[in-house]
Amino acid sequence: MRVTGLRLYPVKSLGGVEVESAVVEASGIAGDRRWALVDDAGDQVTAREVHQLLRVTAQVVDEDTIRLTDRADGASILVDTPLGLGPVPVGLSRQPFLAPADEDVNRWLSDRVGTRVRLVWQEDPTSRPISGAHGGRPGDVMNLADAGPVLLVSEASMAQLNAWIRAESDVPDLADLDPADISDVAASPVSEPLDILRFRGNIVIDGDQPFAEDGWPGVRIGDVEFRTTETCDRCVMTTLDPVTLEGGKEPIRTMARHRRWERKTWFGTRLVRTGGGHSIHVSDPVEPLG
């Protein structure tokens, strides 16, 4: 097995960028999800609620700067890390304070997405522990991702999911399908395979057997070793096309038949670095660890 893609999401819930290599730190991939969005009350704002966030991409320029770009017209703005500014209270789990970006950045982004948002930055990624409920152990730390610092997804699993979607397009929806988990309850069946980008993975592998990664206690990628903390539960964001922003029922509709337990649907695995080297690359070999 091999790595077929690497992707960074510098700002949680904004679009990301492909890279050929990445540095893996204890808290996650360097440059990934160190920024997030909140409202004026400090509560987190994500693309689950504000779909237009996905039309803005974030890219690392250097260790002190990111660039936000609106795909609608190509307009962009540079954002500097807010070193020396006092932190503000936020409603992110296990991260009660973050540093605020300049107000001109907030105005630019708010105007683009149609609602008031504030950009905030995690100055110290070692300050946020991984919850024990999500597989964290003492000393495990993470960026601003939901529950684990690195997300791995498999093309073999994606191919199986697309095969299920295609084969079951005429099957009625499950009676207990939660409308909150889909972005368009009236959507027609999909006619083209879904892109794995919907799952916002950092590491994409070609895979071997579909969903084999669920059972891996750990994995070595190149010379970097990871422990699997848990399988990743999925939400309404996967039902949004990351390019067109069109909503739908898939893949949640089909995963609810094949990949639902504990009242959630699941795809991909969350990882934490445990040792070995510090860099991973596209085409690196992938070896499950028992």
C-alpha positions as CSV (number, residue, x, y, z in Angstrom):
1,M,0.0,0.0,0.0
2,R,1.1,3.6,-0.7
3,V,0.2,7.2,0.1
4,T,-1.7,8.6,-2.8
5,G,-2.4,12.1,-1.4
6,L,-1.6,14.5,1.4
7,R,-3.8,17.5,2.2
8,L,-3.6,20.3,4.7
9,Y,-6.5,22.3,6.2
10,P,-4.8,25.3,7.9
11,V,-8.2,26.7,9.0
12,K,-10.8,24.3,10.4
13,S,-13.8,24.1,8.0
14,L,-12.2,26.1,5.2
15,G,-11.0,24.4,2.0
16,G,-7.5,22.9,2.0
17,V,-4.6,22.3,-0.3
18,E,-2.7,19.3,-1.7
19,V,1.0,18.9,-0.7
20,E,3.7,16.5,-1.7
21,S,5.2,16.1,1.7
22,A,4.3,17.1,5.3
23,V,6.0,17.3,8.7
24,V,4.3,15.3,11.4
25,E,4.4,16.8,14.9
26,A,3.0,15.4,18.2
27,S,-0.1,17.6,17.8
28,G,-0.7,16.7,14.1
29,I,0.6,17.7,10.7
30,A,2.5,21.0,10.8
31,G,0.3,23.8,9.5
32,D,-2.9,21.8,9.8
33,R,-6.0,23.1,11.7
34,R,-4.2,25.6,13.8
35,W,-6.9,28.2,13.0
36,A,-10.6,28.0,13.6
37,L,-13.7,30.3,13.4
38,V,-16.0,31.5,16.1
39,D,-18.8,34.0,16.4
40,D,-18.9,37.1,18.6
41,A,-19.9,35.0,21.6
42,G,-16.8,32.7,21.1
43,D,-18.9,29.7,19.9
44,Q,-17.4,27.6,17.1
45,V,-18.6,28.2,13.6
46,T,-18.1,25.4,11.0
47,A,-19.2,24.5,7.5
48,R,-21.8,22.3,9.1
49,E,-23.8,25.5,9.7
50,V,-22.3,27.9,7.2
51,H,-21.7,26.0,4.0
52,Q,-20.1,29.0,2.2
53,L,-17.0,28.5,4.3
54,L,-16.0,25.7,2.0
55,R,-15.6,28.1,-0.9
56,V,-12.7,29.8,0.9
57,T,-9.4,28.0,0.8
58,A,-6.5,28.4,3.3
59,Q,-2.9,27.9,2.4
60,V,0.3,28.1,4.5
61,V,2.7,30.8,3.2
62,D,5.3,30.4,5.9
63,E,5.4,29.6,9.6
64,D,3.9,33.0,10.5
65,T,1.4,33.6,7.6
66,I,-1.5,31.9,5.8
67,R,-3.4,33.1,2.8
68,L,-7.2,32.9,2.5
69,T,-8.6,32.8,-1.1
70,D,-12.2,33.0,-2.2
71,R,-12.6,30.5,-5.1
72,A,-15.6,32.5,-6.4
73,D,-13.5,35.4,-7.6
74,G,-9.9,34.7,-6.7
75,A,-9.7,37.5,-4.1
76,S,-7.3,36.8,-1.3
77,I,-5.9,38.1,2.0
78,L,-2.8,37.4,4.0
79,V,-3.2,36.6,7.7
80,D,-0.4,36.9,10.2
81,T,-0.2,34.8,13.3
82,P,-1.4,37.1,16.2
83,L,1.7,36.8,18.4
84,G,1.6,38.9,21.5
85,L,-2.1,39.5,21.4
86,G,-4.2,38.5,24.4
87,P,-6.2,35.3,24.0
88,V,-10.0,35.4,23.9
89,P,-12.4,32.9,25.4
90,V,-13.8,30.4,22.9
91,G,-16.2,27.4,23.0
92,L,-13.9,24.7,21.6
93,S,-13.6,21.5,23.6
94,R,-10.4,21.3,25.7
95,Q,-9.2,24.7,24.3
96,P,-10.9,27.5,26.3
97,F,-8.7,30.4,24.9
98,L,-7.3,31.2,21.5
99,A,-5.5,34.2,20.0
100,P,-7.6,36.5,17.7
101,A,-6.7,37.6,14.2
102,D,-6.9,41.2,13.1
103,E,-10.3,42.7,12.6
104,D,-9.7,43.5,9.0
105,V,-9.4,39.7,8.3
106,N,-12.6,39.1,10.2
107,R,-14.5,41.7,8.1
108,W,-13.1,40.3,4.8
109,L,-14.0,36.7,5.7
110,S,-17.4,37.6,7.1
111,D,-18.3,39.6,3.9
112,R,-17.3,36.6,1.8
113,V,-19.4,33.9,3.6
114,G,-22.4,36.1,4.5
115,T,-22.3,35.9,8.3
116,R,-20.2,37.4,11.1
117,V,-17.2,35.2,12.0
118,R,-13.9,35.7,13.8
119,L,-10.7,33.9,13.0
120,V,-8.7,32.6,16.0
121,W,-5.3,30.8,16.3
122,Q,-3.9,28.1,18.5
123,E,-0.6,29.4,19.6
124,D,0.4,26.3,21.6
125,P,-0.8,23.0,20.1
126,T,0.6,21.1,23.0
127,S,-1.9,22.7,25.3
128,R,-4.9,20.7,24.0
129,P,-5.1,17.1,25.1
130,I,-6.8,14.3,23.1
131,S,-9.8,13.3,25.1
132,G,-9.7,9.8,26.6
133,A,-13.2,9.3,25.2
134,H,-11.6,9.5,21.7
135,G,-8.7,7.3,22.3
136,G,-6.3,9.8,23.9
137,R,-3.6,8.7,26.4
138,P,-1.7,10.8,28.9
139,G,0.6,13.1,27.0
140,D,-1.3,13.0,23.7
141,V,-2.0,16.4,22.3
142,M,-3.7,17.8,19.2
143,N,-4.5,20.7,17.0
144,L,-8.0,22.2,16.5
145,A,-9.4,19.2,14.7
146,D,-12.6,17.7,16.1
147,A,-11.2,14.7,18.1
148,G,-7.9,13.5,16.7
149,P,-4.9,15.2,15.1
150,V,-4.5,13.3,11.8
151,L,-7.1,11.7,9.7
152,L,-6.4,8.8,7.3
153,V,-8.8,7.7,4.5
154,S,-8.6,4.9,2.1
155,E,-9.4,4.8,-1.7
156,A,-10.3,1.1,-1.4
157,S,-13.0,2.0,1.2
158,M,-14.2,4.9,-0.9
159,A,-14.5,2.6,-3.9
160,Q,-16.6,0.2,-1.9
161,L,-18.8,3.1,-0.6
162,N,-19.4,4.3,-4.2
163,A,-20.3,0.8,-5.3
164,W,-22.9,0.6,-2.5
165,I,-24.3,4.0,-3.5
166,R,-24.5,3.0,-7.1
167,A,-26.1,-0.4,-6.4
168,E,-28.6,1.0,-3.9
169,S,-29.8,4.2,-5.6
170,D,-33.3,2.9,-5.9
171,V,-33.5,1.5,-2.3
172,P,-35.8,3.6,-0.1
173,D,-34.1,5.7,2.7
174,L,-34.0,4.2,6.1
175,A,-37.0,5.3,8.2
176,D,-34.7,6.6,11.0
177,L,-32.3,8.5,8.8
178,D,-31.7,11.8,10.7
179,P,-32.5,14.9,8.6
180,A,-29.8,16.7,10.5
181,D,-27.2,14.5,9.0
182,I,-28.0,15.4,5.4
183,S,-27.9,18.8,3.6
184,D,-30.7,18.3,1.1
185,V,-33.6,16.0,2.1
186,A,-35.1,16.4,-1.4
187,A,-31.9,15.5,-3.4
188,S,-32.0,13.1,-6.2
189,P,-29.8,10.0,-6.3
190,V,-26.2,10.8,-7.3
191,S,-25.1,9.8,-10.8
192,E,-21.3,10.1,-10.4
193,P,-19.0,8.6,-7.9
194,L,-18.3,10.8,-4.9
195,D,-14.9,12.3,-4.4
196,I,-12.9,11.2,-1.3
197,L,-12.3,15.0,-0.7
198,R,-15.7,15.0,1.0
199,F,-14.1,13.2,4.0
200,R,-11.4,15.9,4.5
201,G,-8.6,13.4,5.2
202,N,-5.0,14.5,5.7
203,I,-3.5,11.2,4.4
204,V,-5.1,9.3,1.5
205,I,-3.9,5.8,0.8
206,D,-4.7,3.4,-2.0
207,G,-5.7,0.7,0.6
208,D,-5.9,-3.0,0.3
209,Q,-9.3,-4.4,1.6
210,P,-12.1,-1.9,2.1
211,F,-12.3,-0.6,5.7
212,A,-9.3,-2.8,6.8
213,E,-7.9,0.4,8.4
214,D,-10.7,0.2,11.0
215,G,-8.9,-2.8,12.6
216,W,-5.3,-1.5,12.5
217,P,-4.0,-0.7,16.0
218,G,-1.4,1.4,14.3
219,V,0.3,2.1,11.0
220,R,3.7,3.1,9.7
221,I,3.8,5.6,6.9
222,G,7.3,5.9,5.4
223,D,9.3,5.9,8.6
224,V,6.7,7.6,10.8
225,E,4.7,5.5,13.2
226,F,1.1,6.2,14.3
227,R,-1.3,4.8,16.8
228,T,-5.0,4.5,15.7
229,T,-7.1,6.4,18.4
230,E,-10.5,5.6,16.9
231,T,-12.6,5.3,13.7
232,C,-13.9,8.7,12.6
233,D,-17.6,9.5,12.9
234,R,-19.0,11.5,10.1
235,C,-21.5,14.4,9.8
236,V,-23.5,16.5,7.4
237,M,-20.4,18.1,5.9
238,T,-19.8,14.9,3.9
239,T,-23.0,15.5,2.1
240,L,-21.7,18.8,0.6
241,D,-19.9,18.8,-2.7
242,P,-16.6,20.5,-1.7
243,V,-16.3,22.2,-5.1
244,T,-19.9,23.2,-6.0
245,L,-21.2,23.3,-2.4
246,E,-24.3,21.5,-3.6
247,G,-26.0,19.5,-0.9
248,G,-27.4,16.0,-0.9
249,K,-28.1,12.8,1.0
250,E,-25.0,10.9,0.2
251,P,-22.8,9.4,1.5
252,I,-24.7,9.5,4.9
253,R,-27.7,7.8,3.3
254,T,-25.8,4.8,2.3
255,M,-23.4,4.6,5.2
256,A,-26.4,4.5,7.5
257,R,-27.0,1.0,6.0
258,H,-23.5,-0.3,6.1
259,R,-21.4,1.8,8.4
260,R,-23.7,2.8,11.3
261,W,-23.2,1.8,15.0
262,E,-23.6,3.8,18.2
263,R,-26.2,5.9,16.3
264,K,-23.4,7.4,14.1
265,T,-21.8,6.7,10.7
266,W,-18.1,6.0,10.3
267,F,-15.4,6.5,7.7
268,G,-11.6,6.9,8.1
269,T,-9.4,6.6,11.2
270,R,-7.9,9.1,13.5
271,L,-4.2,8.8,14.2
272,V,-1.6,10.2,16.6
273,R,2.2,10.1,16.0
274,T,4.0,7.7,18.3
275,G,7.6,7.6,16.9
276,G,9.9,7.0,14.1
277,G,10.7,9.9,11.6
278,H,9.0,13.2,11.2
279,S,8.1,13.6,7.5
280,I,5.7,11.8,5.2
281,H,5.5,12.0,1.4
282,V,3.2,11.0,-1.4
283,S,4.1,7.5,-2.5
284,D,5.5,6.5,0.9
285,P,4.8,2.9,1.8
286,V,2.0,2.1,4.2
287,E,2.3,-0.8,6.7
288,P,-0.3,-1.7,9.3
289,L,1.1,-2.3,12.8
290,G,-0.3,-4.8,15.1
